[in-house]
């Protein structure tokens, strides 16, 4: 398929789809306020499935799946919410569920959905498993508030499951990794990427964007940095690479951001100046990466990149 892209500079690592945004509230089969921050996966038949955060008109969020043969258009959207908050059984979901990240786990033959559960105590990390995005096995909150921006690695590391997540303290927000033997009880917490200080684009607050991407060179991380300035905040994306066998070990980290809110649909919305990907898909060629992201907390867009080009950029600038 020939993919029309915008007039991004040819040297840019990420090329936006020309017809962005690809999913908006107006596309939904029921009344909603906004759709954004989708997890994403490829189903066995090649169908692209983004699991979208959908905010209703009460202000609370749920998750809804869409499906497309090519990952760009002709979307089939579930006629009702796919995965709703269940505060009666899971009180930590009282104010909604948000920002899913999907990892296919071969050992379980299931998709692990790690998402944010939101209630009066703040955001926490929750987990559910599914085979078909129709029925779900809930594990509830696995990381207590305040914690979010989490995703599971697709296989065990030294016999333990590994989770990337972003706890928050009063002064900073760094990216951590934790381990579990049963997906319910977690320990071995270790900081793997620090927010920088001062005037950096990723100073003070960072977080995982999509789940880590396994490459021949290591685990590729796309992460977001939150820059505070006189006019508010701006969310941009950066890159880091971690050792395949020891994912606590950061091998490379770029100093510059690589993707920023520059298009009108990214600059203006419910939350201005935000690009926030929660999912990617990798084509059968093993190189073509599609990044599905929320734009200004209002709509969903997609950009395409080359894994080889990203790794080369990190080799040169990391």
Secondary structure, DSSP 4 states (H G I P E B T S, - for coil): ----B-S--TT-S-EEBTT---B-GGG-SS--SEEEEEEEEE-TTS-EEEEEEEE-TTS-EEEEEEEESSSSSS-EE-SS-SB---TTT-GGGTTBEEEEEEEEETTTTEEEEEEEEEETTEEEEEEEEESSSSS-EEEEEEEPSSEEEEEE-SS-BTTBEEEEEEEB-SS-B-EEEEEESSSSS-EEEEEEE--B-TT-TTBSBEEE-SPPEE-SSSEEEEEEEEEEETTEEEEEEEEEEE-SS-TTSEEEE-SS--EE--SHHHHSSSSSSBEEEEEEEE-TTS-EEEEEEEETTTEEEEEEEEHHHHHHHHHHH-
